Amino acid sequence: MNKKKRNWITVLALTGIVLILVFWLVNYGMFLFFKPTSTETKQGEVLSVDSLEIVTQNLDIPWEIAFLPNGQMLVTERPGNLIIIDKDKKKIKVAGVKHIGEGGLMGLAVDPNFTENNFIYLYMTSESGERLENRVEKYKLENNELKDKQVIISGIPGARYHDGGEIVFGPDGALYVTTGDAGNEKSAQDLNYRGGKVLRIKDGGVEIYSYGHRNSQGLCFDNESRLWATEHGRSGVKSGMDELNLIGKGKNYGWPEIEGSERKDGMETPVINSGAKETWAPAGIACLPGKIIFSGLRGESLYVYNIASGETKAYLRKEIGRIRSVAVHEGYLYFSTSNRDGRGSPREEDDKVYRISVNQLV
């Protein structure tokens, strides 16, 4: 074989190797840093219930917690109430909410420019003719009243179950929204269907940011502007396979084609999942430097995922019941119970919002 021919073969071989490496990095490179394995949750350091501070109680199925720039806490109640908590508690009835099954008044986001415009955003289940739908509405919150309603997006598929419901502003100023598959599993893969998606809304435009989701109920951006999401896995007799995902634009997260640690070309495997033997039923989520905190409804725990080590710890396991929302504010972690949602065992003066120093968990 002459030298020129050998060189040509070498070039072709090297080109093939490079193409294979590029393909692998694009499709699986993130797993160098995030191993998509089922996670055996470890018991966190003992956290005494007596160390929890009760911020407010006697709530009716609280779903989301957020804070105004002046420090006032806002809480949505699924039957259709917005609660403003300061020295006392003010209840505002939100019109048009249909509380049925898992649906009702859910997500809440405060506009990044609230001090100038007083805007807040609410995600809710409503009725459109004879069918259910989910929508996002914008209000001006002034003098403890909701004014100037604007519908930001409507027609999101609604059902008794799998309504998604989380909304959060990103570093880019866009509003990110989780939608559930509304029981229509296969349509989570359909880009003409708004269920089973993460939507991005900005300047009046709506885009599908990611798809193939079953029922995501938590979103947060970390200090590197990465978007994380919790997602409920299968339910019923099997249960389990709950997920924590790192969301990328245009990515397909596999439901219902893959679950747990399964892989398929063109689909994303979760960073961690609960496996088949444990059910988290993850809901709210909060990002801290190097760690992700998320709540468990059926798991009845606060979970802390360490990004560097891949370890997940459970706190308050079975101590206060179902945990729904989590929010970080001025060094404290706030979290609510959801024991009055028909699936828990209500305790005296439930539901409650608690708080602890974030240092007690991390």
NORKALIN-V226568 format. One record per backbone hydrogen bond with DSSP energy under -0.5 kcal/mol. CO is the residue of the C=O (numbers start at 1). NH is the residue of the N-H. Records with the same first field share a line. If there is no record, write none. Layout:
CO = NH, NH
This chain:
2 = 6
3 = 7
4 = 8
5 = 9
6 = 10
7 = 11
8 = 12
9 = 13
10 = 14
11 = 15
12 = 16
13 = 17
14 = 18
15 = 19
16 = 20
17 = 21
18 = 22
19 = 23
20 = 24
21 = 25
22 = 26
23 = 27
24 = 28, 29
25 = 29
28 = 31
29 = 32
30 = 33, 34
33 = 35
34 = 36
35 = 37
37 = 273
38 = 40
39 = 41
42 = 314
46 = 48
48 = 51
49 = 52
52 = 54
53 = 55, 355
56 = 353
59 = 61
60 = 79
61 = 78
64 = 76
66 = 74
68 = 71
72 = 68
73 = 85
74 = 66
75 = 83
76 = 63, 64
77 = 80, 81
78 = 105
80 = 94
81 = 77, 83
82 = 92
83 = 75, 85
84 = 86, 90
85 = 73
88 = 86
90 = 84
92 = 82
93 = 95
94 = 97
97 = 99
98 = 100
100 = 103
104 = 106, 125
107 = 123
109 = 121
111 = 114
113 = 116, 117
114 = 118
118 = 141
119 = 111
120 = 139
121 = 109
122 = 137
123 = 106
124 = 135
125 = 98
126 = 133
128 = 131
131 = 128
132 = 158
133 = 126
134 = 156
135 = 124
136 = 152, 153
137 = 122
138 = 150
139 = 120, 141
140 = 142, 147
142 = 145
145 = 142, 147
147 = 140
150 = 138, 152
153 = 136
156 = 134
160 = 102
162 = 182
165 = 107
166 = 178
168 = 176
170 = 173
174 = 170, 176
175 = 201
176 = 168
177 = 199
178 = 165
180 = 196
181 = 184
183 = 185
184 = 187
185 = 188
186 = 189
187 = 190
188 = 212
189 = 191
190 = 193
196 = 212, 213
197 = 179
198 = 209, 210
199 = 177
200 = 207
201 = 175
202 = 205
205 = 202
207 = 200, 209
209 = 250, 251
210 = 198
211 = 253
212 = 255
214 = 181
215 = 232
216 = 166
218 = 230
220 = 228
222 = 225
226 = 222, 228
227 = 247
228 = 220
229 = 245
230 = 217, 218
231 = 243
235 = 238, 239
242 = 274
243 = 231
244 = 271, 272
245 = 229, 247
247 = 227
248 = 251
251 = 211, 253
252 = 268
254 = 257, 258
259 = 262
260 = 270
264 = 267
271 = 37
272 = 244
273 = 39
275 = 241
278 = 280
280 = 297, 299
281 = 297
284 = 295
286 = 293
288 = 291
290 = 307, 308
291 = 288
292 = 305
293 = 286
294 = 303
295 = 283
296 = 301, 323
297 = 300
300 = 318
301 = 296, 303
302 = 315
303 = 294
304 = 306, 313
305 = 292, 307
306 = 310
311 = 306
312 = 42
313 = 304
314 = 44
315 = 302
316 = 319, 320
322 = 338
324 = 284
325 = 336
327 = 334
329 = 332
331 = 358
332 = 329, 334
333 = 356
334 = 327
335 = 354
336 = 324
338 = 341
344 = 346
347 = 350
349 = 58
351 = 59
352 = 337
353 = 55, 56
354 = 335
355 = 53
356 = 333
357 = 360
358 = 361, 362
